[in-house]
Amino acid sequence: MIHGWSALGGLTMAEWEDELERWLMPFLDRLGHKTRQRMCPLYVAGLIGPGDRKSIQPMAERLATGNYDQLHHFIADGVWDASALESELLNQADRLVGGNDAVLVIDDTAIPKKGERSVGVAAQYASALGKTANCQTLVSLTLARGEVPVMVALRLFLPDSWTSDLSRLKRARVPVEHRTARSKPEIALAEIDRAMAANVRFGCVLADAGYGLSAPFRQGLTARGLAWAVGIPRHLKVYPVNVKLIWPITKVRGKPRKHHVPDILSIAAEHMLASAKWKTVSWRSGTKGRLKARFAALRVRTADGPPQRIWDKGQQHLPGDEAWLIGEQRASGEKKYYLANLPAATDLRTLAATIKASPPCVTPSSISSFGHRLNGVHTAENKSLKNTGANRFCQSSASRLSPRPPSTPPRSAAAPSR
């Protein structure tokens, strides 16, 4: 029995507890150990239930009277493999929202931190603050369909200041297999591979410009046979779709050129769409009516081929694959740019609906809020490790939290809302 909450309409507390345990059953089966199976529902109930303080001690006072040590051990000291839970999370997410019309949203978020001992903390861009700050950065994957998102992965990114400092990695007890430097796009591709290996169903991968500007990331998605639509910075170079490779004509003596060059130079995405025809497109209904903006789209060749010296312009990237270049002009006048490898016959409304398919609740701020909640529950762990100067390496926070259950517990009249 979870103590400390009274019923307030709807389900009684006992009924809600039974519903939560039934919903968690696939995850509890993967835990294996009886004590873990008993502590896990208490931990999840503490995170999603009433009460502002989400660290171990206040949660134990509300939920597990007399079981503080066991709940603390489950979070702080228990040594168990999270891969079984991660696999079950992918299975359950696919069951809930997977399908050909689902999208896999790649994003990252930052958790502002103080000090320097938390694993991965460094001065880097914090999306939650909109500026560079001392923080941890995590790569997230969210499976979504319609208005329903389910986070399936949340992986910690280690900046160069960590991967280049072996003594710091050892002091923080970062596992040897995670000490190699990996970029955020590389982490995202590895997580996509894990989702594909679990047969998670989705029709398209979406990502913002932080990932879309990475040619290896786009090429990696294409190599995996995936449809994708990604944001790009306005200055990213592209070629007209009819660009041709020719032998360069030179007026000086010397060795003949061995490589072709494009017959036209690449130009910035914003300049490519400057003379395009923009149309107002509505892609779905929102809470205040139809959502619409002005869009333009052209078929282009990405400038992400092998680097080649072109005339007097120095090293330039040759034309790559054909793709859609899409521009969006919002009501405020702000313009955004995207690349997508959707078929050439795709109409403008479908292109707009695809790049806008990410649910409104899947935003850096919402993911950051999720991270803050997870960060709070480890307060007791951090205190216990501070005396030893050690820290635990959190490879995945999402593995310890399954998707939100279909209903929330009844609140006590005295319990404050989160």
N, C-alpha and C positions, 0 to 999 in steps of 0.2 A: 504494500500500500504506500502511495506517495502522500506524505503528510503535509499539512499546512495550507491546503486550498479547500475552499468550500464550493459547493455547486451554485451556479448562478444562471439558471435556465439552460435549455438544451440538454446535453449529456451530463450525467452526474460525473463526479470525479472518478469513481470506480469504473464507470462505463468508458470514460475517456482513456483511462489507464489500460483497460482491456483492448480498446481499439488501437492504441499506440503499440502495444506489445504484439498484436496480430500483424500490424503493418511492418513492424521491425523484424518479424520472425525470420525472413530470408537472411537478414544480416546477422542475427543472433546465431543462426545455424553455422555461419561461416566463422564466428569467433571461436567456437569449439569449447573453450573453458567455461565451466559453470559459473564461476564468480564473475567473469567478464560478461557473460550473458545476463547476469543479474544487475550489474552496474551500468551497462550500456543504456537501458531504458531510462534510468535515473539521470544519466548524463544528458541524453537528448532532451528529456522532459525539462531539465533545468535550463537548457539553452533556449527552447521555444516557449517556455511558460512564463508566468508573471515574475516580476522582480527585476530591478535594474542591475543588481550585482551578479555577474556571471562567473566569478571566480569560484574555486572549489569549495572553500569554507562556507560561504553563504548558501551555495546550492545544496551542500550537504545538510545544513541546518533546516532548509525548507523541505528537502526531499528524502534524505537518508539519515534520519536521526540515529546516531550510534554507529554509522557506517562511514564516517569521514575517512578513516585510514584506508579502507578498501576502495572508496571512490578516488582518493588521491593516488593510490597505487595504480589504479586503472589508467589514469591520465599521465601521471608523472614518471612512474617507475616500471610499469609493465612492459615487458619486451615481447612483442608479437609482430608477426608479418602482416602488413596492411594489404598485401596484394589480393588476398581472398575477398576482403571487403570492397576493394576498388573494382574487382571483377563483378561483384554482385551489384554495385552501384551502377555500372554500365548496363547490366542486364535489366535492372529495374527502370532506369531512365529510358532505355529503348522500349520497354513495355508500355511506359506511360506516354511518351511523346515521339518515339521513333517512327520513321516512315519516309517515303520518297519526298514528301512535302515538308520535312523537317530541315532545319539548318543547324550547322555546327558553328558557333560563334567563338572566335579566338580574340582574346583581349588580355590586357594586363592591368594590374592595379597596384597601388602603393599603400603601405601601412606606415604612417609616420612613427618614428621611434626616437628615443633619446639614448645616449650612450653608444658603445661600440662593440658590445659582446653578443648581442642578438645576431644569429647567423644571417649573413647577407646584408646587414645594415650598412649603408654608405650614403654619401651625398649623391643623390640621383633625382631624376624628375619624379615628382609625386603627383599623380593624376588627381588625387583627392584634394590637393592644395592648389594645383595649377602652377606649381613652381618647383625649382630644385630645392630639396630638403633632405634631411637625414631620415631615411626610411628603408623598409624592406620592399622589394618588388616581387610580385607573383604573376605567373602566366596562368590564365584561366581558360577552360573550355566549357561551353554551355550548350547543351542540346535543347533546341527550342522548336515548338510548332505552334503557330498561331500566337496566342498571348501567354503560352505556358512555357517557362524556361526551367531546366533542371541542370544545375552545375554538376559536371562529371569529373573535373580535374582542377586542381589548384596547386601549381608547382613553384617552388621557390627558385628565384634567379640569383646566381652568385656573380657579382660584378668583378672586374679585374682586380680591384683592391683586395679581394678575398682569394681568388684562384691563384694569384701570384705570390701569396704569402702562406707558405706551407706551415709555418709555426702557428699562425692564426687558425688555420683549418684544423690542425691537430688539437689545439687548445679548446676549440669549440666542438670537438669530436665529430666533425663532418666525416661520414664514411668515405673510404678511399675511392669507391666507384663514383662518387659525386664531386670529386675535387677537380675534375677537368673542366676547363672553361667551355661554356656553351652559350650561344646567343639565345635571345628569346625566340626567334623564329625556329632555331634548332630544337628547343624544348617543345615548342608547339607541334612541330612535325613528329617528334617522338610520341607525343600524347595522341596525335591523330592516328599514328600507327597502332597504338594500344587500343584505341576505340574501334578501328577497323578489324583488328584481330579478334575482338569480342563480338563482331558482326552487328555493331550499332548501325542503324539505318538512318541516313540523312541524304538530302539531295544536293546540298551546296554548302561550301565553307565560306563564311564571312569573316572579315578582319578589317581593322582600321588601318590608317596610313602608317602606323608604326611597324606593321608587318607587311603591308602592301608595297612599301618602297624596297623591300628585300627581293631582289631577283632570284636568289636561291630558294626562297620560300615559295614564290609563285611557281618556279620551275619544279620544285618538289611536289606541290599539289598536282600539277599537270602530269608529272611522271607517275603519280599514284592513280591516275585516271579520274580525278575528282573535278567537279565543277566548282568554280570559285568566283567570288566578287569581292574585291578589296579596295579600300581607300588608298589614295596616293597623294603625295604633295603636288602642288600645282606646277612645280618646276621640273617634275620627272619627264625625261625625254622620251619621245615616241617618233615613229616614222609614218608617213602616209602609207596606206595599205598597198598602193601600187608601186612602192619603191623597188628598184632593180639594182642588182649587183653588176658592176661593169669593171673592165680593166681601166686603170687610171691612165690618163694621157699626160705625159710630162714633156717639158720643153728642154730638159737638161739631160746631159749624158750621164750614164751610169748603168748599173745593173738593172735589168728589167724587173718590174714588180712581180711578185709571186702570188699576191692576194688581191681579190676583188675588193672594190669599195662601193658603197651605195651611191646612186646617181643624184641623191639629194641628202642634205644633212638633216639630222634629227632636230626636232624642236620641242619646246616645253608643252606640256599638256594643255595649259591654259591658252596658249597661242594657237594650238591646233583647233580648239573649239571656238575661238574668237569669232569666226565667220560662220559657224554652224547655225542651223535653224533650231531655235529653242521653242519648246511647246509646254503648255501647262498640262500636267498629268496628275491624276488622283489614283492612289494605289490601295487605300483601304479606309474604313471608317474609324474615327477616333472618338474620344469622349465628347468632343465639341464639334462633331460633324466630320465630313470627308477630309482626309489629309491630302494635301496637294502642294506641288511646287513646280517650278519650270525645269525641264530636262532637255539635254541634247546628247546625241550619241553618234559616234563615227567608228567605222572599222579602221584599225591601225595595226602597225607592227611594233611590238615593244622593242625598246633599245636596250636589250639585255643579252645580245649575242656576244661572241668572243671580242675582246678589245683589238682594235686595228688602227694604225696610224692612217689618218685620212687627210690628204693634201697637207695644208699648213695648220690644221686644227689640232694636231697632236693625237694622242690616243682617244679613240671614240669607240663605243660599242656598236657592233654591227646589228642589223635588224634581227629580231627574234621571232617568236610565234605571233600569229595573228590574234587579235583580241578586240573587245569592245572598249573604247574610251568613252566614259559617260560623265557628263557634267550636271550638277544640280545647283540651281539658284533658289535660295530660300527667300521667304517673305521679307527678311531683314536685309536682303541684298547680298548676303554671304554666299560664296560659291565653294562647292566641294567637288572633288574629282575622284573617279573610280576607274579601275580596270576589271574586266570580267571576261572569262573564256567561254561564255555561253555561245551557242550556235549562231552563225551569221544571219539566219532567218528570224532571230528573236526580235519581237516588236518592242517599241519604246516603253510601253506600259509594263510589260513583263520585266524588262531591264530595271525599271524604277522600283517595281514591287520586290525584286530580288535584293537589290542593294539596301532596301529599307525593311527587310524581313526580320531583322533582329527585334525581339520584343522590347517595348519601352523600358521595362524594368531591368534589362541587361545592360547596365551602364557602369563605367568605372566607379562612380560613387556608390552604387548599390553593392558592387563586389567588395569595395573597400569597407562598407558597413559590415558585410559578412566577415571580412577579415578581422575587423576590430572586435567583433563578438568572439571569434575564435581566439584572438590574442588575449582577451580578458580572462578566459577560462583557464589560461595557463599561468595565472599570477602565482598560485601556490607552487607550481613547478619551478618557476623562475626564482622564487625566494629560496627554495630548498637547494637550488644549484648555485646560487650566488656565493655561498660560503666556500664552495670548492673551486670557484672560478671556471666552472664548466658550463656548457650549454648543450641542449639537445638539437639535433638537426631535423627540422620538420620537412620531410620530403613531400608530403601531401597532406594538407589540412582537410580537403574535401573527403578523404577516405574515412574520416572519423565522424562525418555527418552525412547521413543519407538524405534524399530529397524530403522536402517538408511534407508531413502527413496531411491527409485531406481535410482535417478539422483541427482547430486549436482548442486547448483546454478551457473550461469555464473559469472565469476570473472571480477571485474573491472581491468583495466590495472594497476591501482595504488594500488590495494588491495594486500597486501602481502599474500603469501601462508602460511598455518599453518605448 
